Amino acid sequence: MFRFVLSSIAAAASLTGQSAAPAAAAQTLVNRYCLGCHNDKLKTASVSLEGLPAASAGAEAKTWEKVLSKVRTGEMPPLGLPKPDAASSASFLTWLEAELDRAARARPNPGAPSIHRLNRAEYGNAVRDLLGLDIDHSSGLPADDSGYGFDNIGEVLTVSPLHMEKYMSTARRVSRLALGTAELKPAVEKFTTGRGAASDSSDELPLNVRGGIVVRRYFPASAEYSFLVRLRGNPSQAMPPPQLDLRLDGKRVKLFDASISAAEEAQYTRNFEIRLPLAAGMHTVGAGLLNEYAKAEGGETGGRRFAPPPPTPASVDYVLIGGPFNPAAPGDTESRRRILLCRPPAGQPEEPCAQRILTALARRAYRRPAGKPDIEPLMALFASVRKEGGSFDAGIETALRAILVSPSFLFRVERDPSGKAPGPVHAVSDLALASRLSFFLWSSIPDEELLQLAEQGKLRPALKQQVPRMLADPKSKALVENFAGQWLHLRNVAGWRPDPDKFPQFDEPLRAALQRETELFFEHIVRDDRSVLEFLNADYSYLNERLARHYGISGVRGGYFRRVALNGDERGGILTHGSILAVTSYPTRTSPVLRGKWILENVLGAPPPPPPPDTPNLADSASFSPRSLREALEKHRASAACASCHSRMDPLGFALENYDAVGKFRTTEGDISIDASASMPGGIRFAGAGGLKKILMERHDEFVECLAEKLLTYALGRGLDHSDLPAVRQIRREVARDDYRFSSLALAVVNSVPFQMRRPAER
């Protein structure tokens, strides 16, 4: 294949007007267009190509990878200087890419990842999958630092005394909760939308329930619990008389009469309370106003069709859950079933059963077989508790606590092969590969199937089956929460605060809907194995009534989200999602610069350098009109120092000017028409989101490489350098051969040299 590429280039290359060998033709181009600035005397941008022959590009890959990137993005040669024609540039780029990739195959450099502490998300998920406790165990841990755009980068996941203190207290709480050995006292916990509860867009509530919230909570003991629902507003304005629907695990518990008497009308709040016996474990509590207008009419829209409901003049303000009252002894909970694999027969030694339990726990927690050095300290802890009169369960709980603070649980450590000295690079062990795979796709520990394959040395041949299996598993939602949440900056939606005077329509339900749309869209591409190009050009999205109304889309009723077909270019693809448009705006106005920079960084993989320290900032002023903003930016990039970056950023952002700072489409602002036209360096003109999407689809290879680079960074938990870029390009080629499906992207990342191999640790 490589010889074919070279022969094709040789046949087509005519950089000097005559046929030439590819390397010689490349050198001619460099001499003519690059050496004038990038020589030993000037060293423009600290780069000199003098004495670095193109024919030996692979030996100086760090420098030539910069050349490849800058020429491909059109940054070099810079504006105002002579440029080679398009055919010559394309031939040069094809040859240079092939040369760098050939050198990388001959001398692979997969890197040596550092010791990796579990971040908060990984810790919480690992406890969930180890013990069957699906609650947020990591909320009390210190926040994680980020690097290279993600918070799972090993080199920034440091450990402080505060970390160890919090790990100790969290392990104590978790182990007691898992085994039911904690002394429980009644307490009341408050849940509001966004603080432990979801809105009525959740699928846990029927389609004809409005103004509600849903709470998922772990109940630590089989006992009685109280449920108080605070209703806000005046539901008596609704006809027929309103009813409050209280549900537990999807089933109705009670239907309350929510009418407000004349004497209560001034309060606009009312409490409804009930006390129920409940088995220990995870339960879902839902409450909302039953809207009897929303009766099923027959037909199908996503399986069911409902009449449009009128607005509900009241909603659930919050839910209080109290208890446990009169708790029973620890029962048959999911966590106890996972932990207590056996019970010692009466009068028989307890140690064999305890060792079996602790060996199984340590194997899953440490992601490898647990040997004698692992088990003996745990058994000593168990024995000390029993000697002091503690119960069998208390002994197991103490040993479990030690597992949860063990470095083997809290850290991912990849060891070099034992015995003879390893070569320059080596394949990671199957057990290390299983951990890499599970923390990549699930942000959690390997399940039993992965562990068994790794222990048997059969994981690598099974990767083609395991990756799709893992993507189809509900645990792959971690990719939405942790990868998409950071790649697309969705985590910023929760803290984004638009100016309430300029955007009075923005409220908490809309904020939640903006984020939910993008999360469901990303999850659909992962679970249904769609083409990753749909991130750019999808003709559908996921909307509920609140978001559809914000977008100006009719025919969407109810709080639940469903797939909605889109027409035209106004919506479609992540660039027109309100979540993206909001977090790339200022609180008072749009920002073509922020939006253009976001596209360069997260779609095209060509982030601009930071501005020079003496560059003045464009004021964040609410007084800018669309016209004056465009004029101000034109003046801002009048200097050559600003133009080099802004000429690439601003046009991409101006194409999205039809969307205001909260993602609402507009054609005018006041009496001024919005100008969404743009012109890229080189004279390429386009207008609006449709024109932008067309430009990006023409450059889809750059998008796929950018996505591959982001995903590989996240998968490895380290920043990439020049030696990883050939692997990124190989991932792009493999994805293209399989119609750009997400599973092919994930599998190509898993099969890449950096994911499968490593350098020995430096001694």
N, C-alpha and C positions, 0 to 999 in steps of 0.2 A: 504494500500500500504506500509506504514511504517513497519507494523508488518511482512509483507511478506519479505521486505528487511532484517529485523533483523533475521527472521527465516532462510533465505537463508545464511546469514553470519554465523549464529550459526552452520548450518549444514556443512559449508565449512571450518570454521576456525580451524586451527590446528597449531597455532603459536608456541606452546610448544611441538608439536608432538602428543598431545592428544586433544580430543574434549573439547572445553571450551566455556563459554558464551562469546558473542562478547566483552563486556566491559572488562572482565577479560583478554581475549586474546589481546586486544588492550593495556592494561596496561602492560602485559608481554613484548610486543614489545617495548614499551616506556622505560621500565626499562632496557632492554637489549641493545638498540641501541641509546638512547637519554640521559638518566640521567648521563652518564659518563661525558658529557660536560655541559649539561644544568641543573645544580644543584645549590643550594644556595651558595656553596663555589665558583665555577668558574663563574657562570652566563655568559657563552659564548654568545656573541651578545646580552647581557642584557636580556637573557631569562632563566628562571629557571622553570622546570616542577616538581620540588620537592614540594610535598604538594598540587599538582593540579591533583587529580585523574582523569583518563580518563573517568570514569563513570559519572563525573560531568562536562564534557567538556562544556556543554551549559552555565554553570554559569561563566565560564572564557573564553568566546568566543573570546575575543581579542587575547589571547595567542594561543588558539587552532586553530584559523583561520590561524595564521602564520605557525603552525606545518603542517596543511593541505596543504598550498601552497608550503612550502619548500620540503615536502616529495613528493608531486605530480610532481614537476618539476625536481626531482632528485638531488636537491641541498643538501638535508640531507638524510642520513648521508653524510658528505663530502667525497671527493675523498681520498682514502687511508685508510678509516676506514671500519669496517665490515658493511655489509648491509643485510637487510632481503631479502629473495628470492622474486621474482616477485609476486607470488600468495599471499604471506603474506602481502606484501605492498598493493596490490589491495584490499584485504579484509579489512585491516586497514583503507584505504582511504574511502572505501564505508561506513564502519561503522561510521567513524568520520564525514563525510559529512552529513549522515542521522541524527546523533545526534545533530549537530549544526543547521541543518534546522528545526528539531523538536522543539528545544529550541526557535528558532526565531519565529516560528508560535505561540508558547505559549505566548511569550513576544515580540510582534513586536515593533521595534524602527525605525520609518520612517524618523526621523530627523526633524529639524525645519529650513527650508530655510530662509535665511535672506532677507531683503528688496532688491529688484532687480532693479537696474537702467537699462533702455533699453540701450543696446550697440549701436554702430553706425549702424550696419546692421539692428537691430530691429527697431531703430528709423526711418531709411530711408524707410523700408518696411511698417511700421505703417502709415507713412504719405502718402505713395503711395496708400495703401488700404483704408485709410480714405478719401482722397481727389481726387484720380484718377490722381495723378501727378507721372508718372513713370520716375523720374529722381533722380540723386544722391543728396539727401538733406543733407546727413551726411558728405559730403566731408570736410566741414569747422569745424567739431567737433573734439575735441582732440582724439588721438588714445586711444584705450582701452587696459588695462592691461590684461594679461592672467593668468590663474591658472588651474592646473590639465590638461593642454593641450588645453584649450578652452578660448575664450574671452567673454563668457557669464556667467561667474561664479560670483554670486551675491556678495560674500565677497570681491572681488577685484575691483568691479565696483564702485569706489569711486566717489565723487562729489567735484569739486574744484570751486573756484570763476571763473576760466576760462571757466569751463563747463557752468555755468549759463550765463555768458556773451555771449557765442556762441549760447546757446539755445535761448536767447532773439533775437539775430540778425537773426538766422535761422528762427525762428517763424515769424518775421516781413517779411522776404523775401518770405517765403512759402505762407503765408496768402495773401499777395498782388498778388503773381503769380496765386494762385488758383482762386481769384475773379477778376483778371484783373484790379486791382486798381493801380498797379504800374505805375509810369511815365517812359515810355520806350524810351531809346535813342539808335540810331543805334550803333552797335558794331560789331567787327569781331572776330570770334573764329576759332582757328586752330585745325584740327583733323589729327592725324597720327596713324598708326597701333600701338596699345598698349596704346595710349593716347586718349581715347574716341572713337576709331574706331576699328572695327574688320577687319581681313584679308579677302581675297577672298574665304576662306573656308566657309564663311557664306552661309546659304541657301537663303539669300536675293538676291544673284546674280545668274544669269543663269549659267548652267554648262559650257557653252562655253565662259565665261568671265574669263580672267586671269589677274594677276597682279593688282587686285583691292582692294578697301577697302569699308567698310560699316559703316555708321554713324547713330546711333539712337539719336535723339535730340528732346527736347521739344521746340516748337516755341510758344512764350508767347502771341502773338497777331495775328489776321488775318491781314496780311500786305504783302508787297513785300520783298523778300529776295534774296540776291545775292549768287551764288555758283561758286567758283573758284577751278578748279582741276589742280594741278601741276603734270605734267607727267615727269618722269625721265627715261633716257635711249634713245635709238635710235630705235623707232618702225619701221622706214623705212626699216630696215633689214628684216622685216617680209613680207611674200607674202601670200595672196594678200595684197594690201595696208591696213594698220591698221586703226581701227576706235575706238574711245573712246565712250563707252556706259554709259550715265548718266541716272540714274533711281531714281524715287521717289515713295516710297511705293510699290516697285516691278514692276512699270510700266515705260517704257522708256519715258524719257523727250526729249532727243535729242541724235543723233548720230553724233559725230564730226569726221571730217577727221583728223587723228592724224599723217599724213605724215609730215616729217621734210624736209624742203628745203635744198639745198646745202649750202646756207648761214647760216642756223641754226644748221648744224650738229655739230659744235664745242661746242655748248652750252649744248646739251644733256638734256635740260629742255624746257618745253613749257607749257604755261597756257591756259586753256580753261574756259571761263566764260559765265554765263547766269544769268538772273534775272527773277524771277517768283513770281506771287501772290500765297500765301499759307494760308490755314485756320489754326487758332490756334490749338495747340495740339501736340501730339507725331507723328513724321514722321521718316521714314527711307530713308536715301540718300545713294545710291550705285553708284560707278564709277569703271570701269575697261576696259581693252582692249578686244574687241570682237574678238574671234578667230574663223574664219569661217571654219577652218579645222574640228572643233568639231561638225559636223553635225550629227543629229540623224541617226542611221543606222537601227533601228528596233531592235527587240529582247528586252530582259529585263535584266538589272542588277540594282537591287534596283528600278525597275520601268521603267528605261530608259537605253539605251546603246549608247555610243558615241565612235567615232573613236579617237585614241590617238592623242592629239594635240601636235604640236611641241613647244619647249620652246619659251616664249615671251621675246624679248630682251629689254623690257621696262615695267615700272609699275607705278602706281599712287604713288606719293611721299607724298602728303597731300591734304586735302580739306579745303578751307576757306569758312565759312558761315557768311555772313554779314546781318545786319538788326536789327530790323524791320524798313522798310521805309514806310511812310504814313500809320501808323497803324489805323485800324478801331476801333470803340467802342467795348468793351468786348462783345463777341458773345456767341454762344451756345457751350461752351466747356464742356468736360466731368466733369471737376472739378466744374464748375458753376452749372451743372445739379445735381451733388451730394449734393451741399451745399444749393442752393436756391430751396427748396422744394415747396415754395409758393411765391406769390407776393401780398402785401397788396393792395386791391382795392383802387382806387383813392377816397380820402375823408374819408376813413375808418381808424380806429386805426391800427397802425402798430405792436403793441406789440404782439397780438396773433400769427401773422405770424413769427415774430422774435423769439418768445419763442419756437414755433414748430421747427424752423431751429436749434436753439442752443441746444434744448433738444435732437434732433436726433444726432447732432454732438458730444455732450458730452457723450451720451450713447455709441457710437462706440469707441470714443477715450478713455473713462475710463473703457471700457469693463464691464459695469454694468449699471443698470438703473440709470438715473440721477435724483436726488431728488431736493427739493427746495433749500437746501444749496448750491448745485452745480450751479443752474440756476440763482438765484438772483444776484450774483456778475456779471455774464455775461450780464444779462439784464441791470444792472446799467451801464456797459461800453457802451452798445449799446445806451442807453438813453443819455449818456453824449456826444457821438459823434453827435447824431441828434440835441441835444440842441445847439451845437456849429456850426451847419449849415452843417455838413457832410451828405453825401447821405446815403440811406438805406444800400447800399452795403458796404460803408465805416464803418458803425456801425457794421455790421456782421463781417467784416474783423478784426476789433479791438477785438471783442469778440473771434473770432477764434484764434487770436494771443494769447490770455490769455489761451485758452484751450491747445494750444501746449506747453506752459511753465508750465502748472499745474502739481503738483506732482502726481495727479491721472493719468496723461498721461505718464509722464516720469518714473514713478516707478511702479513696480508690488508689491503690498502689499496684503498679505493674512491675513485676520483677523480671530481670534479665534471665536467660536460660542458665541453669546451674551446670556445674562441671567445667567443660572447656570454655575458654574465653570466646565470647560471641564475635561474629564478624562485624563489618561496618554497619550492617542493618540485619534485622531478623524479624520474622513474623511473630506477632503477639500470640500468646497461648490461647487455646480455645476458651478457657475460663475468662481470660482478660477480654477476649472478643465478645463473649456473651454479655459482660458488663458494659462494654462500649456500646453494644447494640441496644441493650435495654435502657440505659440512661439516655441514649440518643432519641429513641422513639417513644419511650414511656416516662422519662425522667424518674426512673425507679429501678429496683433490683430485678434481676432475671426471674422469670417464673420457673416452675418445675420442668417444663418441657425444654426450655433453653438450657437449664442447668444439667439436665440429663444428657442432652446432645453434647454439651461441652465436656462433661466428665468422660464420655465415651469417645471423644475425639471425632465426632461426626457433625459438628456444627457447620464448618465451612461448606461441605457439599450440600447442606440443607438451607443455605441462606436464601436461595431463590424461592423457597416455600415459606421460610420463616418471616421474611420482611413483609410480604402481603398479609400474612396471618397477624402480625403485630400491628400493622396499620389498621386492620379491620377491628382490632380489639378496642373496647371503650377507653382503655388506658392511653391510647394514642391521642386523646384529647389534650394530653400534655404538650403536644406539638402546637396546638392552638394557643394554649395559655402561656407557654414559655417561649416557643420559637416565634410564632406569629405575633404574640403580644409585644415582642421586642423588635423584630424585624420591621413590622408595620407601625410601631410606636403606639399600639393600642393601649398599653398600660398608662399612657399619658391622658387618655380620655377622662378617666375618673377625676383627675385633678385639674382639668381644663376649665377655666372660669371666664366665659364671655361677658362683655359689658352688659349688665341687665337693662340699661337704658336703651342701648342700640339693638339688643336682641331679647326683647321681653318674652318672646315665644319659647325661649330655651328653658327647659325644666328638667327635673331628674328623670322622669320617664323617657324623655327624648334622649338624654345622655345615655341611658341604659340601652335604648333601642339602636343608637348609632354604633355602639360597640358590639352589640349582639349581631347586627347585620354582618359585619366583617368576620366575626368569629364563626358564624354559621356558614358563611360563604367559603372560608378557608377549610372548615371541617368537611364540607361537601366535596371539595376537590380532593382532599385526602381520602375520605371513606369511599367515595364513588370512583376513585382513581381516574380523575379527569385530567385533561391536558393542563399543564401549568401555564400555557399561553392564555387560558381563560382568566387568569389574574389581570390580563390587560384588556381583553376584548369580549368578555362574557356578555350574553344578551339576556341575562337574568340576574336576580338577586334575591335576598331573603328579607321580607318586609312584614311589619304588622301595621295595623291601622294608623297608629300614631306616627310612625316613620313615613308611611305612604302619603299621609296628609302633608307632612313636612316637605316631601319631595314633589308634591303636586300630582300624585298618581292616584287615580280613582279606582273604585271597585274592590278595595281591600278593606275588609271589616273584621273587627275583633282584635283582641290584644295578643293573640298567638302569632308566631312567625310562620310564614310559609314561602315556598319558592314562587316568585312572580316573574313572568316573562316581561321583557322590556322592549320597547320600540324606539328606534332612532338612536342618536348618539348622546342624548342628554344624560342618560345613566347607563351604567354597564362597566364592569371592571373596577378594580380597587381604587383607581384614580378618581372616580366619581362617588366613592363612598363618603358619607358625611363625616365618619370618624377620621379619615385621612385628611379631608379638607379642613376639619376643625383644628387638629393638632399641628397643622402647618400654617396656621393663621395667628395673628395677634388678637388679643381680647376685643379690640376695637375695630379691626379691619383685616382684610385679606393681606397676604404677603406673597407676591410673585417670587421674591427671593427665597423665602423659606420653602415654598412649594417646589420651585425649581431645584433647589439644593437637595430636597428630599428625593426627588426623582433621580437626580444624578447618583446619589448615594445608594438608594434602595431598589432602583429599577435598572439603571444602566451600569452600576458598579464603577462609576468614574467620579468619585467625590472630589470637589474642588479643594485646593489647599486653603488653609486659614488665611484671612486677609492680612496684609502687612500691618504691623503694630500702629503705624501712624495714619491708617485709613479711617476717615470719619464715618460714623454710623449714620444710616438713614433714620431720621427720627420716627419713633413709633407714635404717630399722631392720628387721633381720630378725625382730624379735620381734612385729611387727604380725601379727595374725590378720586374715582377711577382714572379720570383724565390727568389730574395733578400728580397722582402717584406714578403714572407712566412717565410723565415729564420729569419728575424728580429722579426716577431711576435712570432715565436717559442722561441727565446731568451727572449722576453719580458714577456712571461708567464712562464718562468722557475721558478720564485719564487712562493711559495705557495699562497702569497697574491694576485698575478695577476692571477694565474691559476684558482682560484675558479670562476672567472667571464669569463675570456677569453676562458676557455675550453668549455663554453656554447655559447659564442658569435661568436668566430672566425670561427668555422666550418660552421655555417649558412651563414656567409659572403663569405667564400672561395667558396662555391657552386655557387656563382654568379660572379666569377672572369672572366668568359667568356665575361662579359659585361664591356665595358670601362666606363670612367667617364661621358660620354654623352649617355650611353645606347646602344651603337653600339656593335653587337656581333662580337667576334673575337676568333680564336683558337690559334693564336700566337701573340706575341708582339716582333717585330724585328725577330730575329732568335730563340726566345725562345718559346716553346710550353706552353700554359696556362694549369696549373694544377688546375682543379675545383673539385678535390676529397676532401673529408672531413670525419672526424671521430668524432662522439659525445661521451661524457662520457658513459661508458658501452659497448663500442666497436661497436656501430652501424655505419656502413660505407655507404656512398652514394657519388654521384658525379653529378655535374651540376644542372641546374635548375630543370630538370626532377626528379632527385633523391631527391632534396629538397622538391619539391611539393608533392612527394609521402610520405615523412616523415611527412609533415605538415597535409596532409589529414588523415594520421593515428592518428594524434593528433587533429582532427578537433573539438573535444569538447572544447579543450583549446582555439582554435580560436574563436568559437562561444561565449564562455564566455568572452573572451577579447573584442570582438565586442559589446556584450551586456553591458559590464562594461563601455566602451567608450560612447555608445549611452545613457545609463542611466545617466552618468555624465553630458552629454550635455543636456539631457531632463530636468534634475532637476536644472541645473545651480549651482551645488555645487559639491565638492569633495565627493567621497564615503569613508566610513570607514568599519570596520569589520562587523557592524550590517547590512550593505547593501548586503554583499556577499551572504547570503542565497537567497535573491531576484534575484541576478544575476544568480545563479544556477537554480532557478525556471524558469527564462526566457529561459535559455539554454534548459531545458527539454521541455518546451512548443514549442519552435521553432523546436526541433527535431521531435516532434509529427506531425508537419505540413510541413514536407519535407524541412525545413530550408528556407521557403519563407520569403522575406523581410517584407511583410505585417504582417506575424505572429510575426516577431521580434519586429516591431514597436508596434503591439497590445499588446504583452507580456510586453513591457516596460510600456505602458499606463496602463495596468491592475495591475502592480506591487504595492506592499505595499508602497514603498517610493514615487511613483508617485501619488497614490490615497489618501494618508493619510499624517498627520504631527503631530508632538508634539506641545503642546501649547508653545507660546513664553515665555521665562523666564521673570519674573517680578522683 
